[in-house]
């Protein structure tokens, strides 16, 4: 019986099967990688929008100005408030008025103290994860792309119109719109 020598290697059919399997796997895996970075960007936009809405609502409820500070260089943000300074001791005139039974109907002084970070979770510095960047903040005074800027809320909850742009690694962008008297922060897809 003649001996037939087999050559080592793959047939064309085997090669096509391997290429098809690799193509199928890559079509399932590669799109998911892009969605993960989009999801991270969307989650960060929602967290920042929630902090802005929290600051606005707490300002209205307490009648104490709040602000969200955005540090574009450190890729971080936090919430601050402006508590009133400690009240001084009563003066002799105020003591005399109290003893005479007269009621002082004048409004309390509206002295403002220094801004300080809230002692709750939103007052702590929140750093953006890798792949998400604070690109710019557009205010009535102009566009800020470096250092720090604050979105401040007055006692009635109003704020200057502001747009905060977050960028993702995949080239996607989200713009958070803080409108002067709106109750919610809008998140727009700016990709």
CORTABEL-V169570 format. One record per residue. RES is the residue in one letter. D_FIRST is the distance of its C-alpha to the first C-alpha in Angstrom with 1 decimal. Layout:
BEGIN
res = {RES | RES}
d_first = {D_FIRST | D_FIRST}
END
This chain:
BEGIN
res = {X | X | X | X | X | X | X | X | X | X | X | X | X | X | X | X | X | X | X | X | X | X | X | X | X | X | X | X | X | X | X | X | X | X | X | X | X | X | X | X | X | X | X | X | X | X | X | X | X | X | X | X | X | X | X | X | X | X | X | X | X | X | X | X | X | X | X | X | X | X | X | X | X | X | X | X | X | X | X | X | X | X | X | X | X | X | X | X | X | X | X | X | X | X | X | X | X | X | X | X | X | X | X | X | X | X | X | X | X | X | X | X | X | X | X | X | X | X | X | X | X | X | X | X | X | X | X | X | X | X | X | X | X | X | X | X | X | X | X | X | X | X | X | X | X | X | X | X | X | X | X | X | X | X | X | X | X | X | X | X | X | X | X | X | X | X | X | X | X | X | X | X | X | X | X | X | X | X | X | X | X | X | X | X | X | X | X | X | X | X | X}
d_first = {0.0 | 3.8 | 6.5 | 9.4 | 12.7 | 15.4 | 18.9 | 21.8 | 24.6 | 26.0 | 25.6 | 28.7 | 29.1 | 29.2 | 31.7 | 33.9 | 34.0 | 35.2 | 37.8 | 39.1 | 39.4 | 41.3 | 43.5 | 44.3 | 45.3 | 47.4 | 49.2 | 50.3 | 51.2 | 52.9 | 55.7 | 56.7 | 57.3 | 59.9 | 61.6 | 62.1 | 64.3 | 66.1 | 66.8 | 68.2 | 70.5 | 71.7 | 72.4 | 74.4 | 76.3 | 77.2 | 78.3 | 80.5 | 81.9 | 82.7 | 84.5 | 86.6 | 87.5 | 88.4 | 90.7 | 92.4 | 92.9 | 94.1 | 96.5 | 98.0 | 98.3 | 99.9 | 101.7 | 100.4 | 98.5 | 94.8 | 92.3 | 88.5 | 87.9 | 84.8 | 83.8 | 81.6 | 80.9 | 79.7 | 78.0 | 80.1 | 82.9 | 85.4 | 88.5 | 92.1 | 95.4 | 99.0 | 101.1 | 104.9 | 106.4 | 108.3 | 111.6 | 114.6 | 117.2 | 119.9 | 122.8 | 126.4 | 127.0 | 124.2 | 125.6 | 129.1 | 127.7 | 125.8 | 129.0 | 131.1 | 128.9 | 127.9 | 124.4 | 122.5 | 120.7 | 119.3 | 115.5 | 113.8 | 112.9 | 109.5 | 108.8 | 105.2 | 103.5 | 100.5 | 97.1 | 95.0 | 91.5 | 91.4 | 90.7 | 88.2 | 84.5 | 85.1 | 87.4 | 84.7 | 82.8 | 79.7 | 77.1 | 74.6 | 71.0 | 68.7 | 67.8 | 71.2 | 74.1 | 77.8 | 77.9 | 81.5 | 84.6 | 86.8 | 90.5 | 93.7 | 94.3 | 91.0 | 87.3 | 86.5 | 83.2 | 84.0 | 86.0 | 87.5 | 88.9 | 90.4 | 90.6 | 94.0 | 95.4 | 99.1 | 101.0 | 100.5 | 96.8 | 96.9 | 94.8 | 94.4 | 91.6 | 88.6 | 84.9 | 82.4 | 79.0 | 75.9 | 72.7 | 69.2 | 66.3 | 64.5 | 67.4 | 69.0 | 72.7 | 75.2 | 78.9 | 81.4 | 84.7 | 87.8 | 90.5 | 94.1 | 95.0 | 91.8 | 90.8 | 87.1 | 85.0 | 82.7 | 79.1 | 77.8 | 74.3 | 74.9 | 71.3}
END
